[in-house]
């Protein structure tokens, strides 16, 4: 989530001209960059919750970007919140 916010700022401020160039600079594919930036479609309160999740100290993260894709793809924030609630249970 933090990367999505940072990348969006770089694009908005014109530091990087476009998403393709940003993907090249950070050594990810264009589709992967799209996946990261799609997190910005999440409702602001969900974004905030993600940013303040406790850090994972051992093993794998319990929540991944892949888990969030269907939530971010839902345009209705009310539905997103329901989906998010089910995901974090």
PDB file of N, CA, C and O in Angstrom:
ATOM      1  N   UNK A   1       0.828  -1.183   0.000  1.00  0.00           N
ATOM      2  CA  UNK A   1       0.000   0.000   0.000  1.00  0.00           C
ATOM      3  C   UNK A   1       0.872   1.246   0.000  1.00  0.00           C
ATOM      4  O   UNK A   1       0.618   2.199  -0.736  1.00  0.00           O
ATOM      5  N   UNK A   2       1.905   1.222   0.838  1.00  0.00           N
ATOM      6  CA  UNK A   2       2.795   2.376   0.904  1.00  0.00           C
ATOM      7  C   UNK A   2       3.487   2.604  -0.437  1.00  0.00           C
ATOM      8  O   UNK A   2       3.673   3.746  -0.858  1.00  0.00           O
ATOM      9  N   UNK A   3       3.864   1.521  -1.103  1.00  0.00           N
ATOM     10  CA  UNK A   3       4.487   1.660  -2.426  1.00  0.00           C
ATOM     11  C   UNK A   3       3.518   2.280  -3.422  1.00  0.00           C
ATOM     12  O   UNK A   3       3.912   3.143  -4.206  1.00  0.00           O
ATOM     13  N   UNK A   4       2.282   1.863  -3.407  1.00  0.00           N
ATOM     14  CA  UNK A   4       1.287   2.409  -4.328  1.00  0.00           C
ATOM     15  C   UNK A   4       1.155   3.913  -4.121  1.00  0.00           C
ATOM     16  O   UNK A   4       1.098   4.675  -5.086  1.00  0.00           O
ATOM     17  N   UNK A   5       1.107   4.332  -2.876  1.00  0.00           N
ATOM     18  CA  UNK A   5       0.979   5.762  -2.575  1.00  0.00           C
ATOM     19  C   UNK A   5       2.221   6.519  -3.039  1.00  0.00           C
ATOM     20  O   UNK A   5       2.114   7.593  -3.631  1.00  0.00           O
ATOM     21  N   UNK A   6       3.388   5.963  -2.771  1.00  0.00           N
ATOM     22  CA  UNK A   6       4.647   6.601  -3.182  1.00  0.00           C
ATOM     23  C   UNK A   6       4.760   6.675  -4.701  1.00  0.00           C
ATOM     24  O   UNK A   6       5.128   7.711  -5.254  1.00  0.00           O
ATOM     25  N   UNK A   7       4.441   5.572  -5.369  1.00  0.00           N
ATOM     26  CA  UNK A   7       4.521   5.544  -6.828  1.00  0.00           C
ATOM     27  C   UNK A   7       3.550   6.543  -7.454  1.00  0.00           C
ATOM     28  O   UNK A   7       3.890   7.217  -8.426  1.00  0.00           O
ATOM     29  N   UNK A   8       2.348   6.635  -6.898  1.00  0.00           N
ATOM     30  CA  UNK A   8       1.353   7.573  -7.418  1.00  0.00           C
ATOM     31  C   UNK A   8       1.854   9.008  -7.285  1.00  0.00           C
ATOM     32  O   UNK A   8       1.638   9.826  -8.180  1.00  0.00           O
ATOM     33  N   UNK A   9       2.513   9.314  -6.189  1.00  0.00           N
ATOM     34  CA  UNK A   9       3.059  10.662  -5.985  1.00  0.00           C
ATOM     35  C   UNK A   9       4.162  10.964  -7.003  1.00  0.00           C
ATOM     36  O   UNK A   9       4.228  12.070  -7.540  1.00  0.00           O
ATOM     37  N   UNK A  10       5.024   9.985  -7.264  1.00  0.00           N
ATOM     38  CA  UNK A  10       6.080  10.178  -8.267  1.00  0.00           C
ATOM     39  C   UNK A  10       5.481  10.476  -9.639  1.00  0.00           C
ATOM     40  O   UNK A  10       5.992  11.321 -10.374  1.00  0.00           O
ATOM     41  N   UNK A  11       4.410   9.790  -9.975  1.00  0.00           N
ATOM     42  CA  UNK A  11       3.737  10.023 -11.256  1.00  0.00           C
ATOM     43  C   UNK A  11       3.035  11.375 -11.267  1.00  0.00           C
ATOM     44  O   UNK A  11       3.151  12.132 -12.232  1.00  0.00           O
ATOM     45  N   UNK A  12       2.317  11.674 -10.211  1.00  0.00           N
ATOM     46  CA  UNK A  12       1.570  12.929 -10.117  1.00  0.00           C
ATOM     47  C   UNK A  12       2.491  14.139 -10.170  1.00  0.00           C
ATOM     48  O   UNK A  12       2.176  15.143 -10.810  1.00  0.00           O
ATOM     49  N   UNK A  13       3.642  14.037  -9.488  1.00  0.00           N
ATOM     50  CA  UNK A  13       4.592  15.159  -9.442  1.00  0.00           C
ATOM     51  C   UNK A  13       5.462  15.250 -10.690  1.00  0.00           C
ATOM     52  O   UNK A  13       6.253  16.184 -10.826  1.00  0.00           O
ATOM     53  N   UNK A  14       5.324  14.291 -11.599  1.00  0.00           N
ATOM     54  CA  UNK A  14       6.093  14.322 -12.830  1.00  0.00           C
ATOM     55  C   UNK A  14       7.534  13.876 -12.683  1.00  0.00           C
ATOM     56  O   UNK A  14       8.333  14.048 -13.604  1.00  0.00           O
ATOM     57  N   UNK A  15       7.879  13.303 -11.531  1.00  0.00           N
ATOM     58  CA  UNK A  15       9.235  12.793 -11.322  1.00  0.00           C
ATOM     59  C   UNK A  15       9.506  11.673 -12.313  1.00  0.00           C
ATOM     60  O   UNK A  15      10.611  11.552 -12.842  1.00  0.00           O
ATOM     61  N   UNK A  16       8.493  10.856 -12.559  1.00  0.00           N
ATOM     62  CA  UNK A  16       8.548   9.783 -13.544  1.00  0.00           C
ATOM     63  C   UNK A  16       7.429  10.085 -14.548  1.00  0.00           C
ATOM     64  O   UNK A  16       6.302  10.374 -14.144  1.00  0.00           O
ATOM     65  N   UNK A  17       7.727  10.022 -15.852  1.00  0.00           N
ATOM     66  CA  UNK A  17       6.730  10.465 -16.832  1.00  0.00           C
ATOM     67  C   UNK A  17       5.493   9.584 -16.967  1.00  0.00           C
ATOM     68  O   UNK A  17       4.408  10.079 -17.271  1.00  0.00           O
ATOM     69  N   UNK A  18       5.650   8.282 -16.744  1.00  0.00           N
ATOM     70  CA  UNK A  18       4.487   7.400 -16.922  1.00  0.00           C
ATOM     71  C   UNK A  18       4.704   6.088 -16.179  1.00  0.00           C
ATOM     72  O   UNK A  18       5.785   5.802 -15.666  1.00  0.00           O
ATOM     73  N   UNK A  19       3.646   5.317 -16.145  1.00  0.00           N
ATOM     74  CA  UNK A  19       3.644   4.060 -15.403  1.00  0.00           C
ATOM     75  C   UNK A  19       4.639   3.049 -15.988  1.00  0.00           C
ATOM     76  O   UNK A  19       5.263   2.295 -15.242  1.00  0.00           O
ATOM     77  N   UNK A  20       4.785   3.031 -17.286  1.00  0.00           N
ATOM     78  CA  UNK A  20       5.730   2.104 -17.924  1.00  0.00           C
ATOM     79  C   UNK A  20       7.161   2.408 -17.511  1.00  0.00           C
ATOM     80  O   UNK A  20       7.938   1.500 -17.217  1.00  0.00           O
ATOM     81  N   UNK A  21       7.501   3.676 -17.491  1.00  0.00           N
ATOM     82  CA  UNK A  21       8.855   4.068 -17.082  1.00  0.00           C
ATOM     83  C   UNK A  21       9.080   3.754 -15.607  1.00  0.00           C
ATOM     84  O   UNK A  21      10.162   3.314 -15.220  1.00  0.00           O
ATOM     85  N   UNK A  22       8.070   3.976 -14.798  1.00  0.00           N
ATOM     86  CA  UNK A  22       8.177   3.651 -13.377  1.00  0.00           C
ATOM     87  C   UNK A  22       8.411   2.158 -13.188  1.00  0.00           C
ATOM     88  O   UNK A  22       9.258   1.762 -12.387  1.00  0.00           O
ATOM     89  N   UNK A  23       7.682   1.341 -13.904  1.00  0.00           N
ATOM     90  CA  UNK A  23       7.862  -0.109 -13.823  1.00  0.00           C
ATOM     91  C   UNK A  23       9.296  -0.484 -14.189  1.00  0.00           C
ATOM     92  O   UNK A  23       9.920  -1.305 -13.517  1.00  0.00           O
ATOM     93  N   UNK A  24       9.811   0.119 -15.251  1.00  0.00           N
ATOM     94  CA  UNK A  24      11.182  -0.161 -15.669  1.00  0.00           C
ATOM     95  C   UNK A  24      12.176   0.237 -14.584  1.00  0.00           C
ATOM     96  O   UNK A  24      13.108  -0.512 -14.289  1.00  0.00           O
ATOM     97  N   UNK A  25      11.983   1.406 -13.992  1.00  0.00           N
ATOM     98  CA  UNK A  25      12.913   1.908 -12.971  1.00  0.00           C
ATOM     99  C   UNK A  25      12.949   1.047 -11.716  1.00  0.00           C
ATOM    100  O   UNK A  25      14.003   0.896 -11.100  1.00  0.00           O
ATOM    101  N   UNK A  26      11.813   0.483 -11.334  1.00  0.00           N
ATOM    102  CA  UNK A  26      11.774  -0.321 -10.111  1.00  0.00           C
ATOM    103  C   UNK A  26      11.870  -1.816 -10.394  1.00  0.00           C
ATOM    104  O   UNK A  26      11.703  -2.646  -9.500  1.00  0.00           O
ATOM    105  N   UNK A  27      12.142  -2.141 -11.654  1.00  0.00           N
ATOM    106  CA  UNK A  27      12.406  -3.528 -12.060  1.00  0.00           C
ATOM    107  C   UNK A  27      11.226  -4.470 -11.822  1.00  0.00           C
ATOM    108  O   UNK A  27      11.382  -5.578 -11.308  1.00  0.00           O
ATOM    109  N   UNK A  28      10.044  -3.996 -12.211  1.00  0.00           N
ATOM    110  CA  UNK A  28       8.870  -4.866 -12.210  1.00  0.00           C
ATOM    111  C   UNK A  28       8.226  -4.759 -13.587  1.00  0.00           C
ATOM    112  O   UNK A  28       8.498  -3.827 -14.343  1.00  0.00           O
ATOM    113  N   UNK A  29       7.374  -5.721 -13.900  1.00  0.00           N
ATOM    114  CA  UNK A  29       6.673  -5.679 -15.181  1.00  0.00           C
ATOM    115  C   UNK A  29       5.569  -4.622 -15.132  1.00  0.00           C
ATOM    116  O   UNK A  29       5.131  -4.211 -14.058  1.00  0.00           O
ATOM    117  N   UNK A  30       5.133  -4.195 -16.307  1.00  0.00           N
ATOM    118  CA  UNK A  30       4.024  -3.247 -16.383  1.00  0.00           C
ATOM    119  C   UNK A  30       2.762  -3.811 -15.721  1.00  0.00           C
ATOM    120  O   UNK A  30       2.094  -3.086 -14.983  1.00  0.00           O
ATOM    121  N   UNK A  31       2.414  -5.088 -15.963  1.00  0.00           N
ATOM    122  CA  UNK A  31       1.234  -5.628 -15.257  1.00  0.00           C
ATOM    123  C   UNK A  31       1.386  -5.608 -13.730  1.00  0.00           C
ATOM    124  O   UNK A  31       0.417  -5.350 -13.016  1.00  0.00           O
ATOM    125  N   UNK A  32       2.581  -5.876 -13.235  1.00  0.00           N
ATOM    126  CA  UNK A  32       2.797  -5.849 -11.786  1.00  0.00           C
ATOM    127  C   UNK A  32       2.625  -4.431 -11.250  1.00  0.00           C
ATOM    128  O   UNK A  32       2.052  -4.234 -10.179  1.00  0.00           O
ATOM    129  N   UNK A  33       3.125  -3.441 -11.999  1.00  0.00           N
ATOM    130  CA  UNK A  33       2.952  -2.044 -11.580  1.00  0.00           C
ATOM    131  C   UNK A  33       1.466  -1.702 -11.525  1.00  0.00           C
ATOM    132  O   UNK A  33       1.019  -1.016 -10.606  1.00  0.00           O
ATOM    133  N   UNK A  34       0.708  -2.175 -12.496  1.00  0.00           N
ATOM    134  CA  UNK A  34      -0.737  -1.941 -12.495  1.00  0.00           C
ATOM    135  C   UNK A  34      -1.375  -2.571 -11.261  1.00  0.00           C
ATOM    136  O   UNK A  34      -2.233  -1.959 -10.625  1.00  0.00           O
ATOM    137  N   UNK A  35      -0.962  -3.782 -10.923  1.00  0.00           N
ATOM    138  CA  UNK A  35      -1.505  -4.444  -9.729  1.00  0.00           C
ATOM    139  C   UNK A  35      -1.223  -3.608  -8.478  1.00  0.00           C
ATOM    140  O   UNK A  35      -2.096  -3.448  -7.625  1.00  0.00           O
ATOM    141  N   UNK A  36      -0.022  -3.087  -8.375  1.00  0.00           N
ATOM    142  CA  UNK A  36       0.336  -2.276  -7.202  1.00  0.00           C
ATOM    143  C   UNK A  36      -0.498  -0.999  -7.168  1.00  0.00           C
ATOM    144  O   UNK A  36      -1.067  -0.653  -6.132  1.00  0.00           O
ATOM    145  N   UNK A  37      -0.571  -0.304  -8.293  1.00  0.00           N
ATOM    146  CA  UNK A  37      -1.299   0.967  -8.329  1.00  0.00           C
ATOM    147  C   UNK A  37      -2.808   0.784  -8.165  1.00  0.00           C
ATOM    148  O   UNK A  37      -3.498   1.702  -7.723  1.00  0.00           O
ATOM    149  N   UNK A  38      -3.319  -0.389  -8.517  1.00  0.00           N
ATOM    150  CA  UNK A  38      -4.751  -0.648  -8.330  1.00  0.00           C
ATOM    151  C   UNK A  38      -5.159  -0.634  -6.861  1.00  0.00           C
ATOM    152  O   UNK A  38      -6.341  -0.487  -6.548  1.00  0.00           O
ATOM    153  N   UNK A  39      -4.200  -0.784  -5.965  1.00  0.00           N
ATOM    154  CA  UNK A  39      -4.522  -0.694  -4.535  1.00  0.00           C
ATOM    155  C   UNK A  39      -5.057   0.693  -4.178  1.00  0.00           C
ATOM    156  O   UNK A  39      -5.735   0.853  -3.163  1.00  0.00           O
ATOM    157  N   UNK A  40      -4.757   1.686  -4.999  1.00  0.00           N
ATOM    158  CA  UNK A  40      -5.257   3.035  -4.764  1.00  0.00           C
ATOM    159  C   UNK A  40      -6.764   3.133  -4.985  1.00  0.00           C
ATOM    160  O   UNK A  40      -7.374   4.140  -4.624  1.00  0.00           O
ATOM    161  N   UNK A  41      -7.372   2.103  -5.574  1.00  0.00           N
ATOM    162  CA  UNK A  41      -8.813   2.082  -5.768  1.00  0.00           C
ATOM    163  C   UNK A  41      -9.558   1.644  -4.510  1.00  0.00           C
ATOM    164  O   UNK A  41     -10.788   1.683  -4.468  1.00  0.00           O
ATOM    165  N   UNK A  42      -8.821   1.233  -3.499  1.00  0.00           N
ATOM    166  CA  UNK A  42      -9.455   0.837  -2.239  1.00  0.00           C
ATOM    167  C   UNK A  42      -9.992   2.065  -1.515  1.00  0.00           C
ATOM    168  O   UNK A  42      -9.445   3.162  -1.631  1.00  0.00           O
ATOM    169  N   UNK A  43     -11.062   1.863  -0.773  1.00  0.00           N
ATOM    170  CA  UNK A  43     -11.619   2.945   0.046  1.00  0.00           C
ATOM    171  C   UNK A  43     -10.535   3.468   0.989  1.00  0.00           C
ATOM    172  O   UNK A  43      -9.711   2.692   1.473  1.00  0.00           O
ATOM    173  N   UNK A  44     -10.529   4.765   1.250  1.00  0.00           N
ATOM    174  CA  UNK A  44      -9.481   5.353   2.092  1.00  0.00           C
ATOM    175  C   UNK A  44      -9.327   4.696   3.461  1.00  0.00           C
ATOM    176  O   UNK A  44      -8.207   4.543   3.949  1.00  0.00           O
ATOM    177  N   UNK A  45     -10.426   4.309   4.078  1.00  0.00           N
ATOM    178  CA  UNK A  45     -10.326   3.681   5.396  1.00  0.00           C
ATOM    179  C   UNK A  45      -9.681   2.299   5.310  1.00  0.00           C
ATOM    180  O   UNK A  45      -8.989   1.880   6.237  1.00  0.00           O
ATOM    181  N   UNK A  46      -9.904   1.594   4.206  1.00  0.00           N
ATOM    182  CA  UNK A  46      -9.252   0.294   4.025  1.00  0.00           C
ATOM    183  C   UNK A  46      -7.756   0.503   3.809  1.00  0.00           C
ATOM    184  O   UNK A  46      -6.936  -0.226   4.367  1.00  0.00           O
ATOM    185  N   UNK A  47      -7.405   1.495   3.001  1.00  0.00           N
ATOM    186  CA  UNK A  47      -5.991   1.816   2.792  1.00  0.00           C
ATOM    187  C   UNK A  47      -5.305   2.101   4.127  1.00  0.00           C
ATOM    188  O   UNK A  47      -4.202   1.622   4.389  1.00  0.00           O
ATOM    189  N   UNK A  48      -5.968   2.877   4.950  1.00  0.00           N
ATOM    190  CA  UNK A  48      -5.396   3.225   6.250  1.00  0.00           C
ATOM    191  C   UNK A  48      -5.213   1.981   7.125  1.00  0.00           C
ATOM    192  O   UNK A  48      -4.177   1.821   7.771  1.00  0.00           O
ATOM    193  N   UNK A  49      -6.207   1.113   7.143  1.00  0.00           N
ATOM    194  CA  UNK A  49      -6.083  -0.122   7.927  1.00  0.00           C
ATOM    195  C   UNK A  49      -4.906  -0.964   7.453  1.00  0.00           C
ATOM    196  O   UNK A  49      -4.170  -1.529   8.262  1.00  0.00           O
ATOM    197  N   UNK A  50      -4.736  -1.042   6.152  1.00  0.00           N
ATOM    198  CA  UNK A  50      -3.620  -1.813   5.591  1.00  0.00           C
ATOM    199  C   UNK A  50      -2.291  -1.210   6.037  1.00  0.00           C
ATOM    200  O   UNK A  50      -1.377  -1.929   6.439  1.00  0.00           O
ATOM    201  N   UNK A  51      -2.195   0.105   5.963  1.00  0.00           N
ATOM    202  CA  UNK A  51      -0.949   0.778   6.342  1.00  0.00           C
ATOM    203  C   UNK A  51      -0.591   0.558   7.808  1.00  0.00           C
ATOM    204  O   UNK A  51       0.584   0.570   8.174  1.00  0.00           O
ATOM    205  N   UNK A  52      -1.601   0.359   8.638  1.00  0.00           N
ATOM    206  CA  UNK A  52      -1.342   0.201  10.070  1.00  0.00           C
ATOM    207  C   UNK A  52      -1.463  -1.238  10.561  1.00  0.00           C
ATOM    208  O   UNK A  52      -1.549  -1.480  11.765  1.00  0.00           O
ATOM    209  N   UNK A  53      -1.469  -2.195   9.631  1.00  0.00           N
ATOM    210  CA  UNK A  53      -1.428  -3.597  10.047  1.00  0.00           C
ATOM    211  C   UNK A  53      -0.120  -3.853  10.781  1.00  0.00           C
ATOM    212  O   UNK A  53       0.901  -3.254  10.443  1.00  0.00           O
ATOM    213  N   UNK A  54      -0.132  -4.726  11.775  1.00  0.00           N
ATOM    214  CA  UNK A  54       1.122  -5.027  12.465  1.00  0.00           C
ATOM    215  C   UNK A  54       2.104  -5.702  11.509  1.00  0.00           C
ATOM    216  O   UNK A  54       1.694  -6.455  10.627  1.00  0.00           O
ATOM    217  N   UNK A  55       3.385  -5.436  11.682  1.00  0.00           N
ATOM    218  CA  UNK A  55       4.376  -6.050  10.793  1.00  0.00           C
ATOM    219  C   UNK A  55       4.444  -7.561  10.990  1.00  0.00           C
ATOM    220  O   UNK A  55       4.226  -8.070  12.089  1.00  0.00           O
ATOM    221  N   UNK A  56       4.746  -8.258   9.915  1.00  0.00           N
ATOM    222  CA  UNK A  56       4.960  -9.701   9.979  1.00  0.00           C
ATOM    223  C   UNK A  56       6.415  -9.915  10.384  1.00  0.00           C
ATOM    224  O   UNK A  56       7.327  -9.460   9.695  1.00  0.00           O
ATOM    225  N   UNK A  57       6.628 -10.595  11.481  1.00  0.00           N
ATOM    226  CA  UNK A  57       7.995 -10.792  11.969  1.00  0.00           C
ATOM    227  C   UNK A  57       8.562 -12.150  11.606  1.00  0.00           C
ATOM    228  O   UNK A  57       9.779 -12.316  11.521  1.00  0.00           O
ATOM    229  N   UNK A  58       7.688 -13.123  11.391  1.00  0.00           N
ATOM    230  CA  UNK A  58       8.142 -14.453  10.971  1.00  0.00           C
ATOM    231  C   UNK A  58       7.163 -15.016   9.963  1.00  0.00           C
ATOM    232  O   UNK A  58       5.969 -14.718  10.006  1.00  0.00           O
ATOM    233  N   UNK A  59       7.670 -15.821   9.069  1.00  0.00           N
ATOM    234  CA  UNK A  59       6.809 -16.457   8.079  1.00  0.00           C
ATOM    235  C   UNK A  59       6.292 -15.489   7.043  1.00  0.00           C
ATOM    236  O   UNK A  59       6.828 -14.396   6.860  1.00  0.00           O
ATOM    237  N   UNK A  60       5.245 -15.909   6.373  1.00  0.00           N
ATOM    238  CA  UNK A  60       4.654 -15.109   5.299  1.00  0.00           C
ATOM    239  C   UNK A  60       3.591 -14.163   5.830  1.00  0.00           C
ATOM    240  O   UNK A  60       2.980 -14.398   6.872  1.00  0.00           O
ATOM    241  N   UNK A  61       3.389 -13.082   5.079  1.00  0.00           N
ATOM    242  CA  UNK A  61       2.307 -12.154   5.412  1.00  0.00           C
ATOM    243  C   UNK A  61       0.973 -12.887   5.343  1.00  0.00           C
ATOM    244  O   UNK A  61       0.763 -13.721   4.463  1.00  0.00           O
ATOM    245  N   UNK A  62       0.084 -12.578   6.259  1.00  0.00           N
ATOM    246  CA  UNK A  62      -1.244 -13.186   6.252  1.00  0.00           C
ATOM    247  C   UNK A  62      -2.123 -12.584   5.162  1.00  0.00           C
ATOM    248  O   UNK A  62      -3.082 -13.212   4.713  1.00  0.00           O
ATOM    249  N   UNK A  63      -1.797 -11.375   4.741  1.00  0.00           N
ATOM    250  CA  UNK A  63      -2.569 -10.661   3.736  1.00  0.00           C
ATOM    251  C   UNK A  63      -1.618 -10.241   2.623  1.00  0.00           C
ATOM    252  O   UNK A  63      -0.582  -9.629   2.886  1.00  0.00           O
ATOM    253  N   UNK A  64      -1.962 -10.564   1.390  1.00  0.00           N
ATOM    254  CA  UNK A  64      -1.108 -10.226   0.258  1.00  0.00           C
ATOM    255  C   UNK A  64      -1.845  -9.319  -0.725  1.00  0.00           C
ATOM    256  O   UNK A  64      -3.067  -9.178  -0.664  1.00  0.00           O
ATOM    257  N   UNK A  65      -1.092  -8.717  -1.617  1.00  0.00           N
ATOM    258  CA  UNK A  65      -1.688  -7.899  -2.673  1.00  0.00           C
ATOM    259  C   UNK A  65      -2.673  -8.736  -3.475  1.00  0.00           C
ATOM    260  O   UNK A  65      -3.734  -8.254  -3.871  1.00  0.00           O
ATOM    261  N   UNK A  66      -2.320  -9.966  -3.706  1.00  0.00           N
ATOM    262  CA  UNK A  66      -3.200 -10.856  -4.475  1.00  0.00           C
ATOM    263  C   UNK A  66      -4.555 -11.027  -3.787  1.00  0.00           C
ATOM    264  O   UNK A  66      -5.589 -11.085  -4.453  1.00  0.00           O
ATOM    265  N   UNK A  67      -4.548 -11.106  -2.460  1.00  0.00           N
ATOM    266  CA  UNK A  67      -5.802 -11.214  -1.704  1.00  0.00           C
ATOM    267  C   UNK A  67      -6.673  -9.973  -1.893  1.00  0.00           C
ATOM    268  O   UNK A  67      -7.901 -10.048  -1.848  1.00  0.00           O
ATOM    269  N   UNK A  68      -6.020  -8.839  -2.105  1.00  0.00           N
ATOM    270  CA  UNK A  68      -6.735  -7.563  -2.202  1.00  0.00           C
ATOM    271  C   UNK A  68      -7.251  -7.249  -3.599  1.00  0.00           C
ATOM    272  O   UNK A  68      -8.061  -6.336  -3.758  1.00  0.00           O
ATOM    273  N   UNK A  69      -6.809  -7.971  -4.600  1.00  0.00           N
ATOM    274  CA  UNK A  69      -7.210  -7.667  -5.984  1.00  0.00           C
ATOM    275  C   UNK A  69      -8.719  -7.624  -6.179  1.00  0.00           C
ATOM    276  O   UNK A  69      -9.220  -6.665  -6.765  1.00  0.00           O
ATOM    277  N   UNK A  70      -9.472  -8.634  -5.707  1.00  0.00           N
ATOM    278  CA  UNK A  70     -10.925  -8.558  -5.921  1.00  0.00           C
ATOM    279  C   UNK A  70     -11.562  -7.392  -5.167  1.00  0.00           C
ATOM    280  O   UNK A  70     -12.544  -6.815  -5.633  1.00  0.00           O
ATOM    281  N   UNK A  71     -11.018  -7.050  -4.026  1.00  0.00           N
ATOM    282  CA  UNK A  71     -11.561  -5.928  -3.247  1.00  0.00           C
ATOM    283  C   UNK A  71     -11.314  -4.629  -4.001  1.00  0.00           C
ATOM    284  O   UNK A  71     -12.225  -3.814  -4.146  1.00  0.00           O
ATOM    285  N   UNK A  72     -10.090  -4.428  -4.481  1.00  0.00           N
ATOM    286  CA  UNK A  72      -9.741  -3.206  -5.211  1.00  0.00           C
ATOM    287  C   UNK A  72     -10.494  -3.113  -6.538  1.00  0.00           C
ATOM    288  O   UNK A  72     -10.727  -2.013  -7.038  1.00  0.00           O
ATOM    289  N   UNK A  73     -10.873  -4.248  -7.108  1.00  0.00           N
ATOM    290  CA  UNK A  73     -11.601  -4.258  -8.380  1.00  0.00           C
ATOM    291  C   UNK A  73     -13.066  -3.877  -8.211  1.00  0.00           C
ATOM    292  O   UNK A  73     -13.733  -3.535  -9.187  1.00  0.00           O
ATOM    293  N   UNK A  74     -13.569  -3.930  -6.990  1.00  0.00           N
ATOM    294  CA  UNK A  74     -14.967  -3.577  -6.709  1.00  0.00           C
ATOM    295  C   UNK A  74     -15.071  -2.047  -6.612  1.00  0.00           C
ATOM    296  O   UNK A  74     -14.455  -1.447  -5.731  1.00  0.00           O
ATOM    297  N   UNK A  75     -15.839  -1.413  -7.504  1.00  0.00           N
ATOM    298  CA  UNK A  75     -15.906   0.047  -7.481  1.00  0.00           C
ATOM    299  C   UNK A  75     -16.723   0.641  -6.326  1.00  0.00           C
ATOM    300  O   UNK A  75     -16.542   1.806  -5.974  1.00  0.00           O
ATOM    301  N   UNK A  76     -17.606  -0.145  -5.749  1.00  0.00           N
ATOM    302  CA  UNK A  76     -18.466   0.356  -4.671  1.00  0.00           C
ATOM    303  C   UNK A  76     -17.766   0.191  -3.318  1.00  0.00           C
ATOM    304  O   UNK A  76     -17.477  -0.926  -2.891  1.00  0.00           O
ATOM    305  N   UNK A  77     -17.501   1.312  -2.656  1.00  0.00           N
ATOM    306  CA  UNK A  77     -16.763   1.265  -1.393  1.00  0.00           C
ATOM    307  C   UNK A  77     -17.524   0.520  -0.304  1.00  0.00           C
ATOM    308  O   UNK A  77     -16.900  -0.090   0.565  1.00  0.00           O
ATOM    309  N   UNK A  78     -18.847   0.553  -0.326  1.00  0.00           N
ATOM    310  CA  UNK A  78     -19.626  -0.194   0.662  1.00  0.00           C
ATOM    311  C   UNK A  78     -19.386  -1.686   0.482  1.00  0.00           C
ATOM    312  O   UNK A  78     -19.190  -2.412   1.457  1.00  0.00           O
ATOM    313  N   UNK A  79     -19.401  -2.136  -0.751  1.00  0.00           N
ATOM    314  CA  UNK A  79     -19.124  -3.552  -1.033  1.00  0.00           C
ATOM    315  C   UNK A  79     -17.675  -3.886  -0.703  1.00  0.00           C
ATOM    316  O   UNK A  79     -17.380  -4.955  -0.170  1.00  0.00           O
ATOM    317  N   UNK A  80     -16.773  -2.957  -1.026  1.00  0.00           N
ATOM    318  CA  UNK A  80     -15.367  -3.176  -0.676  1.00  0.00           C
ATOM    319  C   UNK A  80     -15.222  -3.413   0.819  1.00  0.00           C
ATOM    320  O   UNK A  80     -14.506  -4.321   1.241  1.00  0.00           O
ATOM    321  N   UNK A  81     -15.888  -2.610   1.605  1.00  0.00           N
ATOM    322  CA  UNK A  81     -15.775  -2.733   3.065  1.00  0.00           C
ATOM    323  C   UNK A  81     -16.291  -4.088   3.541  1.00  0.00           C
ATOM    324  O   UNK A  81     -15.717  -4.691   4.447  1.00  0.00           O
ATOM    325  N   UNK A  82     -17.370  -4.562   2.934  1.00  0.00           N
ATOM    326  CA  UNK A  82     -17.884  -5.900   3.274  1.00  0.00           C
ATOM    327  C   UNK A  82     -16.859  -6.969   2.917  1.00  0.00           C
ATOM    328  O   UNK A  82     -16.583  -7.868   3.712  1.00  0.00           O
ATOM    329  N   UNK A  83     -16.299  -6.864   1.715  1.00  0.00           N
ATOM    330  CA  UNK A  83     -15.299  -7.832   1.261  1.00  0.00           C
ATOM    331  C   UNK A  83     -14.069  -7.787   2.157  1.00  0.00           C
ATOM    332  O   UNK A  83     -13.517  -8.828   2.513  1.00  0.00           O
ATOM    333  N   UNK A  84     -13.642  -6.585   2.519  1.00  0.00           N
ATOM    334  CA  UNK A  84     -12.497  -6.413   3.403  1.00  0.00           C
ATOM    335  C   UNK A  84     -12.774  -7.065   4.751  1.00  0.00           C
ATOM    336  O   UNK A  84     -11.912  -7.758   5.293  1.00  0.00           O
ATOM    337  N   UNK A  85     -13.959  -6.850   5.292  1.00  0.00           N
ATOM    338  CA  UNK A  85     -14.333  -7.461   6.567  1.00  0.00           C
ATOM    339  C   UNK A  85     -14.240  -8.967   6.527  1.00  0.00           C
ATOM    340  O   UNK A  85     -13.776  -9.590   7.482  1.00  0.00           O
ATOM    341  N   UNK A  86     -14.678  -9.559   5.429  1.00  0.00           N
ATOM    342  CA  UNK A  86     -14.608 -11.011   5.284  1.00  0.00           C
ATOM    343  C   UNK A  86     -13.159 -11.478   5.151  1.00  0.00           C
ATOM    344  O   UNK A  86     -12.785 -12.544   5.639  1.00  0.00           O
ATOM    345  N   UNK A  87     -12.368 -10.668   4.490  1.00  0.00           N
ATOM    346  CA  UNK A  87     -10.960 -11.031   4.269  1.00  0.00           C
ATOM    347  C   UNK A  87     -10.155 -11.021   5.562  1.00  0.00           C
ATOM    348  O   UNK A  87      -9.309 -11.892   5.763  1.00  0.00           O
ATOM    349  N   UNK A  88     -10.398 -10.065   6.433  1.00  0.00           N
ATOM    350  CA  UNK A  88      -9.587  -9.941   7.640  1.00  0.00           C
ATOM    351  C   UNK A  88     -10.118 -10.746   8.814  1.00  0.00           C
ATOM    352  O   UNK A  88      -9.485 -10.779   9.869  1.00  0.00           O
ATOM    353  N   UNK A  89     -11.248 -11.387   8.658  1.00  0.00           N
ATOM    354  CA  UNK A  89     -11.766 -12.247   9.725  1.00  0.00           C
ATOM    355  C   UNK A  89     -10.895 -13.444   9.941  1.00  0.00           C
ATOM    356  O   UNK A  89     -11.187 -14.273  10.804  1.00  0.00           O
TER     357      UNK A  89
END
